[in-house]
Amino acid sequence: MTLQTDLLHLARPQSMPASVNPAVVRTSTVTFETIEQMREEKQRMASGERAFTYGRRGTPTTHSLEDAISRLESSEYTQLLPSGVAAINLVFLTLARPGAHVVIADSVYQPVRRSVEAWLKPWGVRVDYFDGSVEQLGTLLSDDTCMIYTEVPGSLVYEMQDLPALAQLARQRDIPLVVDNTWASGILMQPLALGASVSLMAGTKYVVGHSDVMLGTVSANAELGLRLREMSMVLGQCVGGDDAYLALRGLRTLACRMATHAHNAEGLGDWLARQPHVARVHQPSRPEHPGHELWRRDFSGSNGLLTIEFDAAVERQRVDAMVNHLTLFGIGSSWGGYESLALPCDVAAARSLPNPWAERGPCLRLHVGLEDLSDLQADLSQAWRMLAP
């Protein structure tokens, strides 16, 4: 059965008559009929199985979402976290160790650097950044490298990487490869199927799809999946039944929402590329985008993100004025909801390796929502006049 159909039917009640959607289980305490039954359930947990023994350890509602995300990510195990950043730090806490070495792609989500500076380095972990290429990664790996961390495409300007080649090098050196899969959100690409060890997502974005839930997910196979689950239990990380229910709701429409996001974003990308003051439109689906052929090979489609790089002569204040005059694009962080958003971004500040971004024009990230494409284009057109000197 196709993934799209599976996402519609997973976790639905089987006995009839029944509601279409699963029940929301809200609980802390779970009671048992006998002491023996309670011990049996706890023994199941001790052996690595899921069991319904206490709210923090999972409920039928959160278990249903875990199963759905595992189907989405093609994984054996999925752990739910209260945010995407919590998912990132769960992976670091599970795989990194004092005195070891971690290599991170330079184009990752900026809060990863906060984790590096706030606790990985003080904890005694050595960290190097690489440019996304297999060649440079190979020069940085050492006998004590315990993890390679990347995000495909990269954050803000969507740098592409050869994920299967990175995975092959990681396997040769027996090093776990972790991929932030939020851009594709499982529906467009499955990192584990391309050789990665761990795939994580900010489910806050396209999985939930309505900008009303914070959620992180971490998916892996075999012993590594169990290690991540155990660390999550040790840290007391959990997700409530209401949030899990809303995420399941979002999954039902993920495929059709993503298709509309992509249609609108690609249409706007074509229009924006023809406008004055635009140096380039960063969007992996565009044929001129660096790494476009890798995107075509590894991904089944696109999403609602694009970033406008303006000419170097355009002042940041003019970009800010243009954004302030938009009426359909909200001003705010995050993306993946039904609504359109605009956010100026500083690519140079989000990179650690030497780069040319400080000498290039200002950038504006758009998340293109589900509004009608003609309305979004008209909104940008009326605000564009603010870019004139």
C-alpha angles and dihedrals in degrees: 000000000000121000092243092056093043091054089057095051106033117109095010116140112266104198117081138265090038144146117260092239130052121258121264108241112203113182149126101185121051117195129208135207093232141007087246092057091050091050091049091053092048090049089054089054092048089055092054100264124126116250137174101242107125135003095246090055094055141282134225088266095052091042089056091053092047089054092049093049090047088055090048093050097036090237137137095224137029128184122200121221132184093249144001091257089054088054091052093050093046089059093047092049091049099046107025124075136181112279094020131111130243127191118205130187110247092227097063128125107291097239088066086073090054090058090048093052098035100051118343095069095038087049089059100258116142113222131197128180123218132197095241096261124123089225096059093039090057091056092053102048118103137177091268097048104126102178144015113207125193145154122219117230097020124246121273100357100032104235109195124226133192096248098182090052092049089049092050091053091047091051092049089055094038092238122143114245114211121196129194100220099181095116092058095029092203095287093084102033139005112210094194090059088054093052106273120140098215133020120195132182142187094235084188087085125048098351093060092029099183103078092240106102136057111217141156129190133195120192130187143142137249121340094354091057090053092048090054091049092050093049090049089053091048090052093047093237116164145149126226124242095247093055091046090051092051091049090051088051090053093050091060091067100030096109097048093041092051091050091054092045089052094046092051095043094049091048091050091044091057091048094046093050088063096050126102119257093030117123094181144331114237109216125132093222092062111098092228093053112115107254094017091141090056089052091051091049100045105029131062096208148333138268138218100281128108134150125214115215108200126208113279089246092064111098120226090234090062091052089050090051091050091051091048089057095054114107104185098037111076121214110238149103126269127039139207097087125114092263132082119246137187125202130170109227136198106217094181091058090050095058131072102193121076108280141166097236096105089063095047131081125279119279132223121195116210126195103200111212136196098281118119110285094229091055092050092049091049091051092053091045094055092048094045091081089073089071093066113107 
